[in-house]
């Protein structure tokens, strides 16, 4: 009987976590946009000049949502668990006019919001729930004999019902952990666990309903499968891509308010051919130019994308801007995309913590920009180059207030130009 008793205790603990969450009220559009202190801190950190003066003049504006402000992983994972309902509501409250759901599939082929199909061990409490940990591709292993603690838990390891029992947490893990509870403690020092008591994980259909109730735009990303496809022998990549679109069609969301995304060129081409109303609005995510050789190849690929009918490309920020002699300028990649009349969306602002540390640590998002940044005072200089010189039509941010403030100051994507806000 002892194993049954342990199982019941684990189940009760799980249910207790879920019941402890505040029950959401019927969602209404957010009419009072609140940015908090961060945008103003960033402005005050800037060196004196025309841009700082312009931004300073905007500090008392009545802020509005902007479709240009994309809520990355919900819009608030700088401080709130990513892809949780709480992150999305916070992103919407900070004026993100477009909210992202990274889409992965469960064991029973339902779609859920996760940044990676196999990140549950670092973004949820799954390893601390014995019954669900046991179903992981690799259940939790404690640090021992000089080897770090590890786990690998995928959405495809569990059903939707089991997924809904999880609590979202800040992304991170403790490699020296000798037990599951300590493994969950890996939040970077510049983030916080203040709002990570038990984040509400989201099914894709729930995300759609929430964004519709908020009156905002959708940007789902079809995540690359991390399991062999066809999954379970007959669930193909095409079925997966179609299911994502079908969820919007079934919810009667107009294609004009859905900007689907994927790193899979095949998925974008599938949507262009099979669902052109959605495909024409889709963005091809690009992450294939991290070395000098691949960077040149990636610039050449832009011509192919344009010929194939791709209208929007979405590379990381450092593909688009270069740092030279302490200043930031558009890159060759940006110039070529402009020549081809491709729309450009970029990612991900506020993903890296303080910019001085990001530069010192060789942070990915600032690879080609580090010679043009010294600290947080350069944040809006980067945003300004991306908008006014590169011409990006949208920007993903892990703290939507930062992009919303800039968008309001320069009147970008406000009410009447993309957001359906009451």
C-alpha positions as CSV (number, residue, x, y, z in Angstrom):
1,X,0.0,0.0,0.0
2,X,2.9,2.4,0.5
3,X,3.5,3.2,-3.2
4,X,-0.2,4.1,-3.5
5,X,0.0,6.4,-0.4
6,X,3.0,8.2,-2.0
7,X,1.1,8.6,-5.3
8,X,-1.9,10.0,-3.5
9,X,0.2,12.5,-1.6
10,X,1.9,13.6,-4.8
11,X,-1.5,14.0,-6.5
12,X,-2.9,16.0,-3.5
13,X,0.1,18.3,-3.6
14,X,-0.3,18.9,-7.3
15,X,-4.0,19.6,-7.0
16,X,-3.3,21.9,-4.0
17,X,-0.9,23.9,-6.2
18,X,-3.5,24.3,-8.9
19,X,-6.3,25.2,-6.5
20,X,-4.1,27.7,-4.8
21,X,-3.9,29.8,-8.0
22,X,-6.2,32.8,-8.0
23,X,-9.2,31.9,-10.3
24,X,-9.2,34.3,-13.3
25,X,-12.2,36.5,-13.8
26,X,-13.8,36.8,-17.2
27,X,-11.2,38.7,-19.2
28,X,-12.0,42.1,-20.5
29,X,-9.8,44.4,-22.6
30,X,-7.3,46.3,-20.5
31,X,-8.0,50.0,-20.8
32,X,-5.4,51.4,-18.4
33,X,-1.9,50.7,-19.7
34,X,0.7,50.7,-17.0
35,X,4.4,50.7,-17.9
36,X,6.0,50.9,-14.4
37,X,9.4,52.5,-13.8
38,X,11.6,50.6,-16.2
39,X,11.2,52.6,-19.4
40,X,11.9,55.8,-17.5
41,X,14.9,54.3,-15.8
42,X,16.3,53.4,-19.3
43,X,15.7,57.0,-20.5
44,X,17.4,58.5,-17.5
45,X,20.4,56.2,-18.1
46,X,21.0,57.6,-21.6
47,X,23.6,60.1,-22.6
48,X,22.3,63.6,-23.3
49,X,21.2,64.1,-26.9
50,X,18.2,64.5,-29.3
51,X,16.9,61.0,-28.7
52,X,17.0,61.3,-24.9
53,X,15.3,64.7,-25.2
54,X,12.5,63.2,-27.4
55,X,11.9,60.3,-25.1
56,X,11.9,62.4,-22.0
57,X,9.1,64.5,-23.5
58,X,6.9,61.4,-23.7
59,X,7.1,60.4,-20.1
60,X,3.6,61.8,-19.2
61,X,1.8,60.4,-22.3
62,X,-1.4,58.5,-21.8
63,X,0.0,55.2,-23.0
64,X,-1.9,52.9,-25.5
65,X,-1.3,49.3,-26.7
66,X,0.8,49.0,-29.8
67,X,0.7,46.2,-32.3
68,X,4.4,46.9,-32.9
69,X,5.1,45.8,-29.3
70,X,5.2,42.0,-29.4
71,X,5.0,40.2,-26.0
72,X,7.8,37.6,-26.2
73,X,6.7,34.4,-24.3
74,X,3.8,36.4,-23.1
75,X,5.5,39.8,-22.7
76,X,6.7,39.7,-19.1
77,X,9.2,36.8,-18.6
78,X,11.8,39.2,-17.3
79,X,10.0,38.8,-14.0
80,X,7.0,36.5,-14.5
81,X,7.1,32.8,-15.6
82,X,7.1,32.6,-19.4
83,X,4.1,31.5,-21.3
84,X,2.0,31.6,-18.2
85,X,-1.4,33.3,-18.2
86,X,0.1,35.7,-15.7
87,X,2.9,36.7,-18.1
88,X,0.4,37.3,-20.9
89,X,-1.9,39.5,-18.8
90,X,1.1,41.5,-17.5
91,X,2.3,41.9,-21.1
92,X,-1.1,43.1,-22.2
93,X,-1.2,45.5,-19.2
94,X,2.2,46.9,-20.4
95,X,0.7,47.6,-23.8
96,X,1.8,44.6,-25.9
97,X,-0.6,44.7,-28.8
98,X,0.6,41.3,-30.1
99,X,0.9,38.3,-27.7
100,X,3.0,35.2,-28.5
101,X,2.2,31.6,-27.8
102,X,5.1,29.2,-28.8
103,X,3.2,26.1,-29.8
104,X,4.2,22.5,-28.9
105,X,2.1,19.3,-28.9
106,X,1.3,16.9,-26.0
107,X,1.2,13.1,-26.0
108,X,-2.5,13.2,-26.9
109,X,-1.7,15.7,-29.7
110,X,-3.2,18.8,-28.1
111,X,-1.4,22.1,-28.6
112,X,0.1,24.0,-25.6
113,X,2.2,27.1,-25.1
114,X,5.8,26.3,-24.4
115,X,9.0,27.8,-25.7
116,X,10.4,24.4,-26.5
117,X,8.8,21.0,-26.7
118,X,11.3,19.7,-24.2
119,X,11.8,22.5,-21.6
120,X,9.3,21.4,-18.9
121,X,12.1,20.4,-16.6
122,X,13.4,24.0,-16.5
123,X,10.2,26.0,-16.9
124,X,7.7,24.1,-14.7
125,X,7.7,22.1,-11.5
126,X,7.3,18.7,-13.3
127,X,10.4,17.1,-11.7
128,X,9.0,17.7,-8.2
129,X,5.8,15.7,-9.1
130,X,6.8,12.0,-8.9
131,X,4.1,10.6,-11.1
132,X,4.8,13.1,-13.9
133,X,8.6,13.1,-13.5
134,X,8.5,9.4,-14.0
135,X,7.0,9.9,-17.5
136,X,9.7,12.3,-18.6
137,X,12.0,11.3,-21.5
138,X,14.7,11.5,-18.8
139,X,13.5,11.8,-15.2
140,X,15.4,13.9,-12.8
141,X,18.9,12.7,-12.0
142,X,20.8,14.3,-9.0
143,X,24.3,15.6,-9.3
144,X,26.7,12.9,-8.4
145,X,30.3,11.7,-9.2
146,X,31.2,15.0,-10.8
147,X,28.2,15.0,-13.2
148,X,25.6,17.8,-13.0
149,X,22.0,17.3,-12.2
150,X,19.9,16.7,-15.3
151,X,16.4,16.0,-16.7
152,X,14.6,16.1,-20.0
153,X,10.8,16.5,-19.9
154,X,8.8,17.1,-23.0
155,X,5.2,18.1,-23.7
156,X,4.9,15.0,-25.8
157,X,5.7,12.9,-22.7
158,X,2.4,13.8,-21.0
159,X,-1.3,14.4,-21.9
160,X,-3.0,17.8,-21.9
161,X,-4.7,16.9,-18.7
162,X,-1.4,16.2,-17.0
163,X,0.2,19.3,-18.5
164,X,-2.6,21.4,-16.9
165,X,-1.5,20.1,-13.5
166,X,1.9,21.8,-13.8
167,X,2.9,25.2,-12.3
168,X,5.0,27.5,-14.6
169,X,8.1,28.9,-13.0
170,X,11.0,31.1,-14.1
171,X,13.3,29.3,-16.6
172,X,16.4,27.9,-15.0
173,X,17.8,25.0,-13.0
174,X,20.4,24.3,-10.4
175,X,23.1,22.0,-11.9
176,X,24.4,21.0,-8.4
177,X,21.1,19.9,-7.0
178,X,20.9,16.5,-5.3
179,X,17.1,16.6,-5.1
180,X,14.3,17.7,-7.4
181,X,13.2,20.6,-5.3
182,X,16.7,22.2,-5.4
183,X,16.9,21.5,-9.1
184,X,14.1,24.0,-9.7
185,X,16.1,26.8,-8.0
186,X,18.1,28.3,-10.9
187,X,16.6,31.8,-11.5
188,X,19.2,34.3,-12.7
189,X,20.0,37.0,-10.1
190,X,18.7,39.8,-12.3
191,X,15.2,38.2,-12.6
192,X,12.9,37.4,-9.6
193,X,10.8,34.6,-8.2
194,X,8.4,37.1,-6.6
195,X,5.7,36.2,-9.1
196,X,6.6,32.5,-9.6
197,X,4.5,30.9,-6.9
198,X,2.5,28.8,-9.4
199,X,2.2,30.3,-12.8
200,X,-0.8,29.1,-14.8
201,X,0.2,27.0,-17.9
202,X,-1.8,27.5,-21.0
203,X,-3.4,25.4,-23.8
204,X,-3.2,27.0,-27.2
205,X,-7.0,27.3,-27.5
206,X,-7.1,29.0,-24.1
207,X,-4.4,31.5,-25.3
208,X,-6.5,32.3,-28.4
209,X,-9.6,32.9,-26.3
210,X,-7.6,35.1,-23.9
211,X,-6.1,37.2,-26.7
212,X,-9.5,37.6,-28.3
213,X,-11.0,38.7,-25.0
214,X,-8.2,41.3,-24.7
215,X,-8.8,42.5,-28.2
216,X,-5.2,42.0,-29.3
217,X,-3.3,40.4,-32.1
218,X,-1.9,36.8,-32.1
219,X,1.6,35.6,-33.0
220,X,1.8,31.8,-32.5
221,X,5.2,30.1,-33.2
222,X,5.1,26.5,-34.5
223,X,8.0,25.0,-32.5
224,X,10.4,22.6,-34.1
225,X,9.5,19.0,-32.9
226,X,12.1,17.5,-30.7
227,X,10.8,14.0,-31.2
228,X,10.8,11.8,-34.3
229,X,8.2,12.8,-36.8
230,X,5.7,11.4,-37.8
231,X,4.9,11.3,-34.0
232,X,3.4,8.0,-32.9
233,X,3.7,6.9,-36.5
234,X,1.1,9.0,-38.2
235,X,1.1,12.6,-36.8
236,X,3.0,14.5,-39.5
237,X,4.7,17.9,-39.6
238,X,2.0,19.0,-42.0
239,X,-0.8,17.9,-39.6
240,X,0.9,19.8,-36.8
241,X,1.2,23.0,-38.9
242,X,-2.4,22.7,-40.0
243,X,-3.7,22.1,-36.5
244,X,-2.2,25.4,-35.4
245,X,-4.0,27.2,-38.1
246,X,-7.2,25.3,-37.6
247,X,-7.4,26.4,-34.0
248,X,-7.6,30.0,-35.2
249,X,-10.1,29.2,-37.9
250,X,-12.3,27.3,-35.5
251,X,-12.2,30.3,-33.1
252,X,-13.1,32.5,-36.1
253,X,-10.1,34.7,-35.7
254,X,-9.5,36.8,-38.9
255,X,-6.2,35.8,-40.6
256,X,-5.2,39.5,-40.7
257,X,-4.8,39.4,-36.9
258,X,-2.7,36.3,-36.8
259,X,1.0,36.5,-37.5
260,X,2.2,32.9,-37.4
261,X,5.9,32.2,-37.2
262,X,8.3,29.3,-37.5
263,X,12.0,28.5,-37.9
264,X,10.8,25.8,-40.3
265,X,11.0,27.1,-43.9
266,X,8.9,24.1,-44.9
267,X,6.2,25.1,-42.5
268,X,6.1,28.7,-43.9
269,X,5.9,27.2,-47.5
270,X,3.1,24.8,-46.4
271,X,1.1,27.7,-45.0
272,X,1.7,29.8,-48.2
273,X,0.4,26.9,-50.3
274,X,-2.4,25.4,-48.1
275,X,-3.5,28.4,-46.0
276,X,-2.5,31.5,-48.0
277,X,-4.6,33.9,-46.0
278,X,-2.5,33.0,-43.0
279,X,0.7,32.2,-44.9
280,X,0.9,35.7,-46.5
281,X,1.0,37.2,-43.0
282,X,3.4,34.6,-41.5
283,X,7.0,35.3,-40.6
284,X,10.0,33.2,-41.2
285,X,12.3,33.1,-38.1
286,X,16.0,33.1,-39.0
287,X,18.8,31.8,-36.9
288,X,21.4,30.6,-39.4
289,X,23.9,33.4,-39.5
290,X,26.0,33.1,-36.4
291,X,29.4,32.9,-38.1
292,X,31.0,35.1,-40.9
293,X,30.4,32.3,-43.5
294,X,26.9,31.5,-42.5
295,X,26.1,35.3,-42.3
296,X,27.0,35.8,-45.9
297,X,24.9,32.7,-46.9
298,X,22.0,34.0,-44.9
299,X,22.1,37.3,-46.8
300,X,22.0,35.4,-50.1
301,X,19.0,33.3,-48.8
302,X,16.9,36.4,-48.5
303,X,16.6,36.5,-52.3
304,X,15.2,33.0,-52.3
305,X,12.8,33.8,-49.5
306,X,11.4,36.8,-51.4
307,X,11.0,34.8,-54.6
308,X,9.2,32.0,-52.8
309,X,6.6,34.5,-51.5
310,X,7.8,35.0,-47.9
311,X,6.8,38.6,-46.9
312,X,8.3,38.8,-43.4
313,X,11.6,37.7,-42.0
314,X,12.4,37.7,-38.3
315,X,16.1,37.5,-37.4
316,X,17.7,38.3,-34.0
317,X,18.7,41.9,-33.3
318,X,22.4,41.4,-33.9
319,X,21.8,40.3,-37.5
320,X,20.4,43.7,-38.2
321,X,22.7,46.1,-36.4
322,X,26.4,46.4,-36.1
323,X,28.5,48.2,-33.5
324,X,31.4,50.3,-34.8
325,X,33.4,52.8,-32.9
326,X,30.9,53.1,-30.2
327,X,27.9,53.7,-32.5
328,X,25.2,51.4,-34.0
329,X,24.5,51.2,-37.7
330,X,22.3,49.0,-39.9
331,X,24.0,45.8,-41.1
332,X,24.4,44.3,-44.6
333,X,21.6,41.8,-43.7
334,X,19.2,44.7,-43.0
335,X,20.2,46.6,-46.1
336,X,19.5,43.5,-48.3
337,X,16.2,42.8,-46.6
338,X,15.2,46.4,-47.3
339,X,16.3,46.1,-50.9
340,X,14.0,43.1,-51.3
341,X,11.1,44.9,-49.6
342,X,10.8,42.3,-47.0
343,X,9.1,43.2,-43.7
344,X,11.4,42.7,-40.7
345,X,10.5,41.8,-37.2
346,X,13.2,41.2,-34.6
347,X,13.8,39.5,-31.3
348,X,14.3,39.7,-28.3
349,X,14.7,42.9,-26.4
350,X,15.1,42.6,-22.6
351,X,16.1,38.9,-22.8
352,X,19.6,39.4,-21.4
353,X,19.6,41.4,-18.2
354,X,21.8,44.5,-17.6
355,X,23.5,45.5,-20.9
356,X,27.0,46.0,-19.3
357,X,26.9,42.4,-18.2
358,X,25.5,41.2,-21.5
359,X,28.4,42.8,-23.3
360,X,31.0,41.4,-20.8
361,X,29.6,37.9,-21.0
362,X,29.3,37.8,-24.8
363,X,25.5,37.5,-24.7
364,X,24.0,36.0,-27.9
365,X,21.7,38.9,-28.7
366,X,24.5,41.4,-28.7
367,X,27.1,39.4,-30.7
368,X,27.7,42.0,-33.4
369,X,26.6,45.0,-31.3
370,X,28.9,44.7,-28.3
371,X,31.2,47.4,-29.6
372,X,28.3,49.8,-29.7
373,X,26.9,49.3,-26.2
374,X,28.3,50.1,-22.7
375,X,25.2,49.8,-20.5
376,X,21.5,50.2,-20.1
377,X,21.6,53.7,-21.5
378,X,22.1,52.2,-25.0
379,X,18.8,50.2,-24.9
380,X,16.7,52.9,-26.6
381,X,19.6,53.8,-29.0
382,X,19.4,50.2,-30.2
383,X,15.6,50.3,-30.5
384,X,15.8,53.6,-32.3
385,X,18.3,52.3,-34.9
386,X,16.2,49.2,-35.4
387,X,13.0,51.2,-36.0
388,X,14.1,54.4,-37.8
389,X,17.0,53.1,-39.8
390,X,16.4,49.3,-40.2
391,X,12.6,49.8,-40.4
392,X,11.5,46.9,-38.3
393,X,7.7,46.5,-38.3
394,X,7.6,44.8,-34.9
395,X,9.8,43.9,-32.0
396,X,9.6,41.1,-29.5
397,X,10.4,42.0,-25.9
398,X,10.6,40.1,-22.6
399,X,9.3,43.2,-20.9
400,X,6.7,44.8,-23.1
401,X,6.7,48.1,-21.4
402,X,10.1,48.9,-22.9
403,X,8.8,48.6,-26.5
404,X,5.4,50.0,-25.7
405,X,6.9,53.3,-24.4
406,X,9.0,53.8,-27.6
407,X,6.0,52.9,-29.8
408,X,3.8,55.5,-28.0
409,X,6.6,58.2,-28.2
410,X,6.9,57.7,-32.0
411,X,3.2,56.8,-32.6
412,X,3.8,53.3,-33.9
413,X,1.1,50.7,-34.2
414,X,-1.3,52.4,-31.8
415,X,-5.1,52.1,-31.7
416,X,-6.6,52.0,-35.2
417,X,-3.5,50.5,-36.8
418,X,-3.6,46.8,-35.9
419,X,-4.9,46.3,-32.3
420,X,-8.6,45.7,-31.9
421,X,-8.9,47.5,-28.6
422,X,-12.2,48.7,-27.1
